[in-house]
């Protein structure tokens, strides 16, 4: 019996290597990240190709998709 070819969905995200490189340069430092939903500030804890992790002053991590970042600035 012929079985139909099943296509598995693949995750798709945009990578901006220049933004990733710039963010990695301030890894471990305090920064402000402006997103399309508002700003987030704290210590930059991790940088991945599709998101960053910012630890706020209260200790809670915030995961921000790089595609959502408008600008960032070390403080």
Contact map, one row per residue, 1 for C-alpha under 8 A:
111000000000000000000000000000000000000000000000000000000000000000000000000
111100000000000000000000000000000000000000000000000000000000000000000000000
111110000000000000000000000000000000000000000000000000000000000000000000000
011111000000000000000000000000000000000000000000000000000000000000000000000
001111100000000000000000000000000000000000000000000000000000000000000000000
000111110000000000000000000000000000000000000000000000000000000000000000000
000011111000000000000000000000000000000000000000000000000000000000000000000
000001111100000000000000000000000000000000000000000000000000000000000000000
000000111110000000000000000000000000000000000000000000000000000000000000000
000000011111000000000000000000000000000000000000000000000000000000000000000
000000001111100000000000000000000000000000000000000000000000000000000000000
000000000111110000000000000000000000000000000000000000000000000000000000000
000000000011111000000000000000000000000000000000010000000000000000000000000
000000000001111100000000000000000000000000000000010000000000000000100000000
000000000000111110010000000000000000000000000000110000000000000001100000000
000000000000011111110000000000000000000000000000100000000000000001100000000
000000000000001111111000000000000000000000000000100000000000000000000000000
000000000000000111111100000000000000000000000000000000000000000000000000000
000000000000000111111110000000000000000000000000000000000000000001000000000
000000000000001111111111000000000000000000000011100000000000000001000000000
000000000000000011111111100000000000000000000000000000000000000000000000000
000000000000000001111111110000000000000000000000000000000000000000000000000
000000000000000000111111111000000000000000000010000000000000000000000000000
000000000000000000011111111000000000000000000010000000000000000000000000000
000000000000000000001111111000000000000000000000000000000000000000000000000
000000000000000000000111111111000000000000010000000000000000000000000000010
000000000000000000000011111110000000000000111110000000000000000000000000000
000000000000000000000000011111000000000000111100000000000000000000000000000
000000000000000000000000011111100000000000110000000000000000000000000000010
000000000000000000000000010111110000000011110000000000000000000000000000011
000000000000000000000000000011111000000011110000000000000000000000000001111
000000000000000000000000000001111100001111000000000000000000000000000001111
000000000000000000000000000000111110001110000000000000000000000000001111100
000000000000000000000000000000011111111100000000000000000000000000001111000
000000000000000000000000000000001111111100000000000000000000000000011110000
000000000000000000000000000000000111110000000000000000000000000000011100000
000000000000000000000000000000000111111000000000000000000000000000000000000
000000000000000000000000000000000111111100000000000000000000000000000000000
000000000000000000000000000000011110111110000000000000000000000000000000000
000000000000000000000000000000011110011111000000000001010000010000000000000
000000000000000000000000000001111000001111100000000001110000000000000000000
000000000000000000000000000001110000000111110000000001111000000000000000000
000000000000000000000000001111100000000011111000000001110000000000000000000
000000000000000000000000011111100000000001111110000111100000000000000000000
000000000000000000000000001100000000000000111110000111100000000000000000000
000000000000000000000000001100000000000000011111000111000000000000000000000
000000000000000000010011001000000000000000011111101110000000000000000000000
000000000000000000010000000000000000000000000111111100000000000000000000000
000000000000001110010000000000000000000000000011111000000000000001000000000
000000000000111000000000000000000000000000000001111100000000000011100000000
000000000000000000000000000000000000000000000011111110000000001111100000000
000000000000000000000000000000000000000000011111011111000000001111000000000
000000000000000000000000000000000000000000011110001111100000111100000000000
000000000000000000000000000000000000000111111100000111110000111100000000000
000000000000000000000000000000000000000011111000000011111111110000000000000
000000000000000000000000000000000000000111100000000001111111110000000000000
000000000000000000000000000000000000000001000000000000111111000000000000000
000000000000000000000000000000000000000000000000000000111111000000000000000
000000000000000000000000000000000000000000000000000000111111100000000000000
000000000000000000000000000000000000000000000000000000111111110000000000000
000000000000000000000000000000000000000000000000000011110011111000000000000
000000000000000000000000000000000000000100000000000011110001111100000000000
000000000000000000000000000000000000000000000000001111000000111110000000000
000000000000000000000000000000000000000000000000001111000000011111011000000
000000000000000000000000000000000000000000000000011100000000001111111000000
000000000000001100110000000000000000000000000000111100000000000111111000000
000000000000011100000000000000000000000000000000011000000000000011111000000
000000000000000000000000000000000011000000000000000000000000000111111100000
000000000000000000000000000000001111000000000000000000000000000111111111000
000000000000000000000000000000001111000000000000000000000000000000011111000
000000000000000000000000000000001110000000000000000000000000000000001111100
000000000000000000000000000000111100000000000000000000000000000000001111110
000000000000000000000000000000111000000000000000000000000000000000000011111
000000000000000000000000010011110000000000000000000000000000000000000001111
000000000000000000000000000001110000000000000000000000000000000000000000111
